[in-house]
């Protein structure tokens, strides 16, 4: 890979990885749903400044995508982070591709399980277990439900990935899809 690609990959890693830390900081002062609203509203304003949406946009599809890709997972992760460490929340979020393989198998015609995918899935589960470590099995009720919430968020992201395929067929650009989903969820919260 070129230096430019490495730069973008590292930048993206820092931005996405640090979001769990900053969410934990925000949760010290705000309720989880307030943090969700602020995050979605800020994204909606920024994206609409860059890419104003047209009135004929597929608002119903944007709402469904916004729920699956923003409102539900953010609420689950932020609530989960009130019970578990932000590092653990980010590791559990790494199960998103694993859930995506499973969800795609059941909800698509062209992404069925193969022996190679099953091996990759098992290796991925093993990798997450290694990252979490043996202390994950010494759960208190709060820790357990915090972890379940973060896993639920990963499942919601997987469902969003499958649902989002429809935007390509509809001719919706990725920027329009991003702006539309946070705008609709922001409007639903108001």
C-alpha positions as CSV (number, residue, x, y, z in Angstrom):
1,X,0.0,0.0,0.0
2,X,1.1,3.5,-0.6
3,X,1.9,6.0,2.1
4,X,-1.3,7.9,1.3
5,X,-3.4,4.8,1.8
6,X,-1.6,4.1,5.1
7,X,-2.2,7.7,6.2
8,X,-6.0,7.4,5.5
9,X,-6.2,4.0,7.2
10,X,-4.4,5.2,10.3
11,X,-6.5,8.4,10.4
12,X,-9.7,6.4,10.1
13,X,-8.5,4.1,12.9
14,X,-7.8,7.0,15.2
15,X,-11.1,8.7,14.5
16,X,-13.3,5.6,14.9
17,X,-11.3,4.2,17.8
18,X,-11.3,7.5,19.7
19,X,-15.1,7.8,19.4
20,X,-15.4,5.2,22.2
21,X,-13.2,7.2,24.5
22,X,-14.9,10.5,23.8
23,X,-18.3,8.8,24.3
24,X,-17.2,7.6,27.7
25,X,-16.1,11.2,28.6
26,X,-19.5,12.6,27.4
27,X,-21.4,10.0,29.4
28,X,-19.8,11.3,32.6
29,X,-21.9,14.5,32.1
30,X,-24.8,13.4,29.9
31,X,-27.4,10.6,29.6
32,X,-26.8,8.1,26.9
33,X,-29.7,9.3,24.7
34,X,-28.5,12.9,25.0
35,X,-25.1,11.8,23.7
36,X,-26.8,9.9,20.8
37,X,-28.9,13.0,19.9
38,X,-25.9,15.3,20.0
39,X,-23.8,13.0,17.9
40,X,-26.5,12.5,15.2
41,X,-27.5,16.2,15.2
42,X,-23.9,17.3,14.7
43,X,-23.4,14.8,11.9
44,X,-26.7,15.9,10.2
45,X,-25.7,19.6,10.3
46,X,-22.2,18.9,9.0
47,X,-23.4,16.6,6.2
48,X,-26.2,18.9,5.1
49,X,-23.8,21.8,4.9
50,X,-21.6,19.8,2.5
51,X,-24.5,18.0,0.7
52,X,-28.0,19.5,1.0
53,X,-30.6,16.9,0.4
54,X,-33.4,17.2,-2.2
55,X,-37.0,17.1,-1.2
56,X,-37.7,13.9,-3.2
57,X,-35.2,11.8,-1.3
58,X,-36.3,8.4,-0.1
59,X,-37.1,9.5,3.5
60,X,-38.6,6.3,4.7
61,X,-35.5,4.3,3.6
62,X,-33.3,6.9,5.2
63,X,-35.3,6.6,8.5
64,X,-34.9,2.8,8.5
65,X,-31.2,3.1,7.7
66,X,-30.7,5.8,10.3
67,X,-32.4,3.6,13.0
68,X,-30.2,0.6,12.1
69,X,-27.0,2.4,11.5
70,X,-27.2,5.3,14.0
71,X,-29.9,5.5,16.6
72,X,-30.1,1.8,17.7
73,X,-26.3,1.0,17.8
74,X,-25.4,4.4,19.3
75,X,-28.0,4.1,22.0
76,X,-26.9,0.5,22.8
77,X,-23.2,1.3,22.8
78,X,-23.5,4.4,24.9
79,X,-25.8,2.7,27.4
80,X,-23.5,-0.3,27.5
81,X,-20.6,2.0,28.2
82,X,-22.3,3.1,31.4
83,X,-21.6,-0.5,32.6
84,X,-18.4,-1.5,30.8
85,X,-15.1,0.0,29.8
86,X,-14.9,1.9,26.5
87,X,-12.1,-0.4,25.4
88,X,-14.3,-3.5,25.9
89,X,-17.1,-1.7,24.0
90,X,-14.8,-1.1,21.1
91,X,-13.6,-4.7,21.0
92,X,-17.2,-6.0,21.1
93,X,-18.0,-3.6,18.2
94,X,-15.3,-5.5,16.3
95,X,-17.8,-8.3,16.0
96,X,-19.8,-6.4,13.4
97,X,-18.2,-8.2,10.4
98,X,-18.9,-11.5,12.1
99,X,-22.5,-10.7,12.5
100,X,-22.6,-9.4,8.9
101,X,-21.5,-12.8,7.6
102,X,-24.3,-14.5,9.6
103,X,-26.9,-11.9,8.7
104,X,-25.9,-11.9,5.0
105,X,-26.3,-15.7,4.9
106,X,-29.9,-15.6,6.0
107,X,-31.0,-12.3,4.4
108,X,-29.4,-12.3,1.0
109,X,-29.3,-14.7,-2.0
110,X,-25.7,-14.1,-3.0
111,X,-23.8,-14.1,0.3
112,X,-24.2,-17.6,1.6
113,X,-21.8,-19.3,4.0
114,X,-18.9,-21.3,2.6
115,X,-16.4,-23.4,4.4
116,X,-13.9,-20.5,4.1
117,X,-16.4,-18.1,5.6
118,X,-17.1,-20.5,8.5
119,X,-13.4,-20.8,9.2
120,X,-13.0,-17.0,9.1
121,X,-16.0,-16.6,11.4
122,X,-14.6,-19.0,14.0
123,X,-11.2,-17.3,13.8
124,X,-12.9,-13.9,14.3
125,X,-14.8,-15.1,17.3
126,X,-11.5,-16.6,18.7
127,X,-9.7,-13.3,18.1
128,X,-12.4,-11.3,19.9
129,X,-12.2,-13.8,22.8
130,X,-8.4,-13.4,23.0
131,X,-8.7,-9.6,23.0
132,X,-11.3,-9.6,25.8
133,X,-9.4,-12.2,27.8
134,X,-10.5,-14.5,30.6
135,X,-12.0,-11.8,32.8
136,X,-14.9,-11.5,30.4
137,X,-16.3,-14.7,31.9
138,X,-16.4,-13.2,35.4
139,X,-19.4,-11.1,34.7
140,X,-21.6,-9.1,37.1
141,X,-25.2,-8.5,35.9
142,X,-24.3,-4.9,34.8
143,X,-21.3,-6.0,32.9
144,X,-23.3,-8.8,31.2
145,X,-26.0,-6.5,30.0
146,X,-23.5,-3.8,29.0
147,X,-21.8,-6.4,26.8
148,X,-25.1,-7.7,25.4
149,X,-26.0,-4.1,24.5
150,X,-22.7,-3.6,22.6
151,X,-23.2,-6.9,20.8
152,X,-26.7,-5.8,19.9
153,X,-25.2,-2.7,18.4
154,X,-22.8,-4.8,16.3
155,X,-25.8,-6.8,15.1
156,X,-27.7,-3.6,14.2
157,X,-24.7,-2.4,12.2
158,X,-24.7,-5.7,10.3
159,X,-28.4,-5.4,9.5
160,X,-27.7,-1.8,8.3
161,X,-25.0,-3.1,6.0
162,X,-27.4,-5.5,4.3
163,X,-30.3,-2.9,4.3
164,X,-28.0,-0.2,2.8
165,X,-27.5,-2.2,-0.4
166,X,-30.9,-0.9,-1.6
167,X,-29.4,2.6,-1.9
168,X,-27.1,1.6,-4.7
169,X,-30.1,0.1,-6.6
170,X,-32.1,3.3,-6.0
171,X,-29.2,5.5,-7.3
172,X,-28.6,7.2,-4.0
173,X,-25.0,8.3,-3.6
174,X,-23.1,7.3,-0.4
175,X,-23.0,11.0,0.7
176,X,-26.8,11.3,0.2
177,X,-27.4,8.1,2.2
178,X,-25.2,9.3,5.0
179,X,-26.8,12.8,5.1
180,X,-30.3,11.3,4.8
181,X,-30.0,8.8,7.6
182,X,-28.7,11.2,10.2
183,X,-31.1,13.9,9.1
184,X,-34.2,11.6,9.4
185,X,-33.1,10.2,12.8
186,X,-32.3,13.8,14.0
187,X,-35.8,14.9,12.9
188,X,-37.4,11.9,14.6
189,X,-35.7,12.8,17.9
190,X,-36.9,16.4,17.8
